[in-house]
Amino acid sequence: MPEPDSAAVRAPRQVNVSFSPPTPNGDLHLGHLAGPVLGSDVCARSQKILGNDVVYACSTDDNQTYVVTTAQRLGVTPEALIQEALDSVRVSLDLAGVDVDLFERPDEDYNRFVRDFFTHLWRHGAFDRREVELPYDAETGQYLAEAFVTGRCPVCLAHARAGVCEACGLYNLPGSLLPGDTATALPRKPVSIWVLDLERYRSLISNWYRTSDVPLRPDLQNVVTRTLAGRLPYIPVTYPSTWGIPVDWDGPGAQPQAINAWPEIYVGHLYWPQRVRAGRQAGCDEFVQFIGIDNGFYNAFVYPALKLLAVRHGLPVELPVTRTLTNQYFLLEGRKFSTSKGDVVWARDFLEKAGRDRARFVLALTSPELQQSEFTEQVAAATLESRFDAPLATITARFGEQLAGRSVDAPPSLWWTTAIEASVRRFEAAYALETFSIRKAAEALALHLEVLALRGGHLRTDDAGDVSGALLFLWTLRTLAWPVTPDLARQVALAFGAEAAPGDAPLLRDVRTPPAGHFRGLSG
């Protein structure tokens, strides 16, 4: 893969960033934070230091059936559960320093926008009416789908819920799970629903991938390759349900239908950034979505199909460069983090113990970007001590003793000039959308701190080039560290008397410009 272009020569772009809308059935757990949430925040911040116009927006995923099943299990109403989860997630996002422009829950304007989008496509014949068999509970008179139905995935045999298998990321058709509990063992009853027949649009989807030069991460590429190898499935656009956004496409007196929450997510990607960009320059050059691989199928097939059909049928939908960055899972004693199953370490608990920057650093460094990884607090603590705490303590002590009151008042020595260029290139590669990686960004930060700590013990304080180089290398962290550890970046700025207004991003193009003030020392 070619090296990304230097940030200095890139024209500013309009970039929308989002993460998988969390189901409001609990707070964020560490898997959410280490995966889509932190990844998207570091990405949004990094695009800001590159000088791009960034909108970073998301919402809760209120219409998922997981909300209903969790509320039933806890003995509360779905509305109460949603509001409690929204409040909790907002607190956790704030504790984590996730600088999202908008994090809301769906309201009536949103519901109308979603309903109008799908109704427009329905009127233009984009969906097919199909009779399917779903588990039916005669006692309640309800058809069961999605979170109400569990069993064994017919592809990989992992325990799964209807819709998508979290283990392999592949879609399972309604009623196709191998029976494993009471719900899947219920008798099935035919019912008419509206579906998006992906096979009908195979050429549309295939051409989308054939003409795209955006690489997929290996796990998502595997979902695409395996799915395209067979007949593409049909996806329910509606379910016989009273939970979700209702539509009346079948006329009065027909079985109540609601829009399937999974396809609905795509329309949220249109709605929420537009809401933020109101009053700003409209449009989007690139859309970057961070997801767990369990959401991979919908992002790889359903959302491109809906986007292309919307354009075909005259809806005002743009076709920006779309990057879907997946992550695998943190494991807890060998099991995937799961709110519904109780296998979690809560993000808030870890943030309160570790502190914001320390938590962000270690979660970025160990994020399961490309493969599953086991999380233990003991390993996290040891990693923090060796790669963050100890180097920072050394830097704070040595620079405070030797360089307090000094400034960048001479050309840096060749050693430091070379080190600065190498570190900037490393961060640029981690932050560029083409090669984005929070693990690489955290590793670049760890190496930057390591160099400062080790070299700081051998500074020649009588050599103005060596002093200026060391201070400039430290100063670059005001910018380079800001996406990963914003508090550290602020401490570096304060150390040189250059605090920026809250929320203002330092720009990468200015990273080599020396600070105007004298070095005052880093706080502990």
GIJONOR-V780181 format. One line per field, one symbol per residue. ss: DSSP state (A for helix, B for strand, O for the rest). burial: # if it has 16 or more other ideal C-beta (glycine too) atoms within 10 Angstrom, else .. A space follows every 50 residues. Layout:
ss = ???
burial = ???
//
This chain:
ss = OOOOOOAAAOOOOBBBBBBOOOOOOOOOBAAAAAAAAAAAAAAAAAAAAO OOBBBBBBBOOOOOAAAAAAAAAAOOOAAAAAAAAAAAAAAAAAAOOOOO OBBBOOOAAAAAAAAAAAAAAAAOOOOBBBBBBBBBBOOOOBBBOAAAOB BBOOOOOOBBBOBBOOOOOOBBOOOOOBBOOAAAAOOBBBBBBBBBBAAA AAAAAAAAAAOOOOOOOAAAAAAAAAAAOOOOOBBBOBBOOOOOOBBOOO OOOOOOBBBOAAAAAAAAAAAAAAAAAOOOOOOOOBBBBBBBAAAAAAAA AAAAAAAAAAAAOOOOOOOOBBBBBBBOOBBBOOBBOBOOOOBOOBAAAA AAAAOAAAAAAAAAAOOOOOOOBBOOAAAAAAAAAAAAAAAAAAAAAAAA AAAOOOOOOOOOOAAAAAAAAAAAAAAAAAAOAAAOOAAAAAAAAAAAAA AAAAAAOOOOOOOAAAAAAAAAAAAOAAAAOOOOOAAAAAAAAAAOOOOO OOOOOOOAAAOOOOOOOOOOOOOO
burial = ...#..#.....###################################### #####################......#..##.###.###.##.###### #.#.##...##.###.##..##...##....#.###.....######### ###.#....#############.##.#.....##.#....#.######.. #...#..#.......##.##.###..#....##########.###.#... ......#####################......#.############### ##########....#.#..#.###########...##.##..######.# #..#.##############.....#....#..##..##..##.###.### ..#..###...##..##.##..##.########..############### ###.##..#....#######################.#########.... ....##.##.##.##..##..#..
//
